[in-house]
Amino acid sequence: MRVRPDYLYRQSAVIPFRRNANGLSVLLITTRKRSRWIIPKGVVEPDLTALDSALKEADEEAGVRGRPLAEPLGSYAYEK
């Protein structure tokens, strides 16, 4: 079994959305190969905060840029 650094198990993500006169719109993103729905997420890099890492992933994976909410929507933990 390979030993992996702890930071590889900490991930962050964003749910891209916007508010306008019609209400709330959530941006749906699919993978290129299998067209599966995804949320842009990734490992929290050692030199970045969880938020900065999530914003970087959204830009890299989906070309999405924006302003984050002041507070996270939530979090969850599971055994990997």
CYANA upper distance limits for C-alpha pairs under 8 A (distance plus 0.5 A):
  4 ARG  CA      8 LEU  CA      7.41
  5 PRO  CA      9 TYR  CA      8.43
  6 ASP  CA     10 ARG  CA      7.83
  7 TYR  CA     43 VAL  CA      7.67
  7 TYR  CA     44 VAL  CA      7.14
  7 TYR  CA     45 GLU  CA      7.55
  7 TYR  CA     46 PRO  CA      7.21
  8 LEU  CA     43 VAL  CA      6.26
  8 LEU  CA     44 VAL  CA      7.85
  9 TYR  CA     43 VAL  CA      7.40
  9 TYR  CA     80 LYS  CA      8.18
 10 ARG  CA     43 VAL  CA      6.24
 10 ARG  CA     44 VAL  CA      6.20
 11 GLN  CA     41 LYS  CA      7.24
 11 GLN  CA     42 GLY  CA      5.71
 11 GLN  CA     43 VAL  CA      4.75
 11 GLN  CA     44 VAL  CA      5.62
 11 GLN  CA     50 ALA  CA      7.87
 12 SER  CA     41 LYS  CA      6.01
 12 SER  CA     42 GLY  CA      6.30
 12 SER  CA     43 VAL  CA      6.99
 12 SER  CA     44 VAL  CA      6.66
 12 SER  CA     50 ALA  CA      6.14
 12 SER  CA     51 LEU  CA      7.57
 12 SER  CA     53 SER  CA      7.29
 12 SER  CA     54 ALA  CA      5.73
 13 ALA  CA     39 ILE  CA      7.25
 13 ALA  CA     40 PRO  CA      6.14
 13 ALA  CA     41 LYS  CA      4.54
 13 ALA  CA     42 GLY  CA      7.13
 13 ALA  CA     51 LEU  CA      8.48
 13 ALA  CA     54 ALA  CA      5.27
 13 ALA  CA     55 LEU  CA      8.23
 13 ALA  CA     57 GLU  CA      8.07
 13 ALA  CA     58 ALA  CA      8.23
 14 VAL  CA     39 ILE  CA      7.24
 14 VAL  CA     40 PRO  CA      6.60
 14 VAL  CA     41 LYS  CA      7.27
 14 VAL  CA     54 ALA  CA      6.37
 14 VAL  CA     55 LEU  CA      7.49
 14 VAL  CA     58 ALA  CA      7.32
 15 ILE  CA     26 VAL  CA      7.96
 15 ILE  CA     27 LEU  CA      8.21
 15 ILE  CA     39 ILE  CA      6.84
 15 ILE  CA     40 PRO  CA      7.93
 16 PRO  CA     26 VAL  CA      6.50
 16 PRO  CA     27 LEU  CA      5.96
 16 PRO  CA     64 VAL  CA      7.90
 17 PHE  CA     24 LEU  CA      7.47
 17 PHE  CA     25 SER  CA      5.94
 17 PHE  CA     26 VAL  CA      4.70
 17 PHE  CA     27 LEU  CA      6.13
 18 ARG  CA     24 LEU  CA      6.31
 18 ARG  CA     25 SER  CA      5.85
 18 ARG  CA     26 VAL  CA      7.11
 19 ARG  CA     23 GLY  CA      6.05
 19 ARG  CA     24 LEU  CA      5.02
 19 ARG  CA     25 SER  CA      6.81
 20 ASN  CA     24 LEU  CA      6.99
 20 ASN  CA     25 SER  CA      8.42
 28 LEU  CA     37 TRP  CA      7.55
 28 LEU  CA     38 ILE  CA      8.26
 29 ILE  CA     37 TRP  CA      6.20
 29 ILE  CA     38 ILE  CA      6.23
 29 ILE  CA     39 ILE  CA      7.42
 29 ILE  CA     62 ALA  CA      7.58
 30 THR  CA     35 SER  CA      5.46
 30 THR  CA     36 ARG  CA      5.54
 30 THR  CA     37 TRP  CA      4.95
 30 THR  CA     38 ILE  CA      6.20
 31 THR  CA     35 SER  CA      5.28
 31 THR  CA     36 ARG  CA      5.83
 31 THR  CA     37 TRP  CA      7.10
 31 THR  CA     38 ILE  CA      7.32
 40 PRO  CA     54 ALA  CA      7.91
 40 PRO  CA     57 GLU  CA      6.40
 40 PRO  CA     58 ALA  CA      5.59
 40 PRO  CA     61 GLU  CA      6.74
 40 PRO  CA     62 ALA  CA      7.61
 41 LYS  CA     54 ALA  CA      6.60
 41 LYS  CA     57 GLU  CA      6.42
 41 LYS  CA     58 ALA  CA      7.65
 42 GLY  CA     53 SER  CA      7.86
 42 GLY  CA     54 ALA  CA      7.34
 42 GLY  CA     57 GLU  CA      6.81
 43 VAL  CA     53 SER  CA      7.87
 44 VAL  CA     48 LEU  CA      7.22
 44 VAL  CA     49 THR  CA      7.34
 44 VAL  CA     50 ALA  CA      5.90
 44 VAL  CA     53 SER  CA      5.91
 44 VAL  CA     54 ALA  CA      8.03
 45 GLU  CA     49 THR  CA      7.99
 45 GLU  CA     50 ALA  CA      8.37
 45 GLU  CA     53 SER  CA      6.87
 48 LEU  CA     52 ASP  CA      6.29
 48 LEU  CA     53 SER  CA      6.33
 49 THR  CA     53 SER  CA      6.55
 50 ALA  CA     54 ALA  CA      6.64
 51 LEU  CA     55 LEU  CA      6.69
 52 ASP  CA     56 LYS  CA      6.64
 53 SER  CA     57 GLU  CA      6.75
 54 ALA  CA     58 ALA  CA      6.74
 55 LEU  CA     59 ASP  CA      6.85
 55 LEU  CA     65 ARG  CA      7.73
 56 LYS  CA     60 GLU  CA      6.65
 57 GLU  CA     61 GLU  CA      6.22
 57 GLU  CA     62 ALA  CA      8.39
 58 ALA  CA     62 ALA  CA      5.99
 58 ALA  CA     63 GLY  CA      6.89
 58 ALA  CA     64 VAL  CA      5.89
 58 ALA  CA     65 ARG  CA      7.50
 59 ASP  CA     63 GLY  CA      4.73
 59 ASP  CA     64 VAL  CA      5.21
 59 ASP  CA     65 ARG  CA      6.31
 60 GLU  CA     64 VAL  CA      8.39
